[in-house]
Amino acid sequence: MRENTVKRRLREGKPSVGTWLSIPSPYTSEVMAQAGYDWLVIDMEHNPMSVETVGLMISSMFPTRTVPLVRIPWNTGENIKRVLDMGAWGIVVPMVNSKEEAEQAVREAKYYPLGRRSIGGRRHAVGFATDASTYFEKANEQIVVIVQIEHIEAVRNIDDIVSVPGIDAIFIGPNDLMSSMGLKPSLESADPSVAAAIETVKQSARRHGVPTGIHVANPQVANQRIAEGFQFIAIASEVAGMLGKALSDIAQLEESALESKSSVKEVRY
């Protein structure tokens, strides 16, 4: 059975870097898996993706060393079970604000005796290059469970959340966190209250031996966060990269070369 390298790196205290996939296409995920990221998160929460399309996106990564992860739409047993049965090597669970919600995510992602994930299917074993029986036996050791801390309520409850066994990492979502604090959402912020909330989360997780991750806008900030001790780092998204390159190209054209150039503005994803 193939080893989940993301889980190993997190356990070893090493950084693991990836990006978000927002486009519902196995062609995009196949190409992005060639870039060399440790992992790619297929984002079902905010994008129009069916479980069938997600399954194809997951399998497009199987021939590579890139680990396929899925951010589920919401913290329910159905969502967790379906993406894991489609072959995902782990889940990112949005808006986990309490110990009970963290416990639910772990419970639904683990087979007995650690949880109540239902046994069935064969597709999940394909990506791990093993048979279904071996997968059922070893999946609890290989599946990654990452819960998102993206609300000020979660910051207040962080000691309880990170005390839950079975959580492989916590992941700070700056946009929603700032929104819950009454601030304008942004991946990067100089607001001291945001910095304090992020530091509170990081220090609590460190005390409990749980790796911390965060979403950043660019590789420069990623390097900074890694130096600060963050391990699970998401750099923007494939849409941000694609659009950023297009805007850069257009900006270099002469004014007369493109009719719409004067109306182009920076767009962030």
Residue pairs with C-beta under 8 A, 6 or more apart in sequence:
1 128
1 129
1 130
1 134
1 135
1 138
1 142
2 127
2 128
2 129
2 130
3 142
4 67
4 89
4 90
4 142
4 143
4 144
5 38
5 65
5 67
6 16
6 38
6 39
6 67
6 69
6 89
6 90
6 144
6 232
7 90
7 142
7 143
7 144
7 168
9 15
9 16
9 38
9 231
10 16
10 144
10 168
10 169
10 211
10 231
10 232
13 211
13 231
14 231
15 226
15 230
15 231
15 232
15 233
16 38
16 39
16 231
16 232
16 233
17 37
17 38
17 222
17 226
17 233
17 234
17 235
18 37
18 38
18 39
18 40
18 41
18 66
18 67
18 69
18 233
18 234
18 235
19 32
19 37
19 40
19 41
19 234
19 235
19 236
19 237
19 238
19 241
20 40
20 41
20 43
20 71
20 215
20 234
20 236
20 237
20 238
21 28
21 29
21 32
21 40
21 41
21 42
21 43
21 57
21 237
21 238
22 43
22 46
22 47
22 237
22 238
22 239
22 269
23 47
23 238
23 239
24 47
24 48
24 49
24 50
24 53
24 54
24 57
25 53
25 57
26 53
26 56
26 57
26 59
26 60
27 60
28 57
28 238
29 40
29 42
29 57
29 58
29 60
29 61
29 68
30 60
30 61
32 40
32 66
32 238
33 40
33 60
33 61
33 64
33 66
34 64
35 66
36 66
37 66
38 66
38 67
39 66
39 67
39 68
39 69
39 89
39 90
40 61
40 66
40 67
40 68
40 69
41 69
41 70
41 71
41 92
41 234
42 49
42 54
42 57
42 58
42 68
42 69
42 70
42 71
42 88
43 49
43 71
43 237
44 54
44 70
44 71
44 72
44 73
44 79
44 83
45 71
45 72
45 73
45 74
45 94
49 57
51 82
51 83
51 86
54 70
54 83
54 86
54 88
55 86
55 87
55 123
57 68
58 68
58 70
58 83
58 86
58 87
58 88
58 127
59 87
59 126
59 127
61 67
61 68
61 127
62 68
62 87
62 126
62 127
67 89
67 90
67 144
68 87
68 88
68 89
68 127
69 88
69 89
69 90
69 91
69 92
69 144
69 146
70 83
70 88
70 90
70 91
70 92
71 91
71 92
71 93
71 94
71 148
72 79
72 80
72 83
72 91
72 92
72 93
72 94
73 79
73 94
74 94
74 95
75 93
75 94
75 95
75 96
75 101
75 104
75 105
76 108
77 104
77 108
77 116
77 117
80 91
80 93
80 105
80 108
80 109
80 117
81 108
81 117
81 118
83 91
84 91
84 109
84 117
84 124
84 139
84 143
85 120
85 121
85 123
85 124
86 123
86 124
87 123
87 124
87 126
87 127
89 127
89 128
89 142
89 143
89 144
90 143
90 144
90 145
90 146
90 168
91 105
91 109
91 143
91 144
91 145
91 146
92 146
92 147
92 148
92 171
93 105
93 145
93 146
93 147
93 148
94 148
94 150
94 173
95 148
95 150
95 151
95 154
95 176
96 102
96 105
96 147
96 148
96 149
96 154
96 161
97 151
97 153
97 154
97 157
97 161
98 153
98 154
98 157
98 160
98 161
99 157
99 160
99 161
99 163
99 164
101 147
101 161
102 147
102 160
102 161
102 164
102 167
103 164
105 145
105 147
105 167
106 114
106 115
106 145
106 164
106 165
106 166
106 167
107 115
107 116
108 115
108 116
108 117
109 115
109 117
109 143
109 145
109 166
110 116
110 117
110 140
110 143
110 145
110 166
111 117
111 119
111 136
111 139
111 140
114 140
114 166
115 140
115 166
119 136
121 132
122 132
124 132
124 135
124 139
125 131
125 132
125 134
125 135
128 135
128 142
130 138
144 168
144 169
145 166
145 167
145 168
146 167
146 168
146 169
146 170
146 171
146 213
146 232
147 161
147 167
147 170
147 171
148 170
148 171
148 172
148 173
149 155
149 158
149 161
149 170
149 171
149 172
149 173
149 177
149 201
150 172
150 173
150 174
150 175
150 176
150 177
150 180
151 176
151 177
151 180
152 177
152 180
152 181
152 197
153 180
154 161
154 201
155 177
155 197
155 200
155 201
158 170
158 200
158 201
158 204
158 205
159 204
159 207
159 208
161 167
161 170
162 170
162 204
162 205
162 208
162 210
163 208
167 210
168 210
168 211
169 210
169 211
169 212
169 213
169 231
169 232
170 201
170 205
170 210
170 211
170 212
170 213
171 212
171 213
171 214
171 215
171 232
171 234
172 198
172 201
172 212
172 213
172 214
172 215
173 215
174 185
174 186
174 187
174 188
174 189
174 194
174 198
174 214
174 215
175 185
175 186
175 187
175 215
176 185
177 194
177 197
177 198
178 184
178 185
178 186
178 189
178 191
178 194
179 185
181 193
181 194
181 197
183 189
183 191
183 193
183 194
187 215
187 216
187 217
187 236
188 216
188 217
188 221
189 195
198 214
201 212
202 212
202 228
202 229
202 230
205 211
205 212
206 212
206 229
211 231
211 232
212 229
212 230
212 231
212 232
213 230
213 231
213 232
213 233
213 234
214 225
214 230
214 232
214 233
214 234
215 234
216 222
216 225
216 233
216 234
216 235
216 236
217 235
217 236
217 240
218 235
218 236
219 235
222 233
222 235
225 233
226 233
236 269
237 269
239 269
240 268
240 269
243 267
243 269
247 264
247 266
247 267
250 258
250 261
250 264
251 264
253 261
255 261
255 262
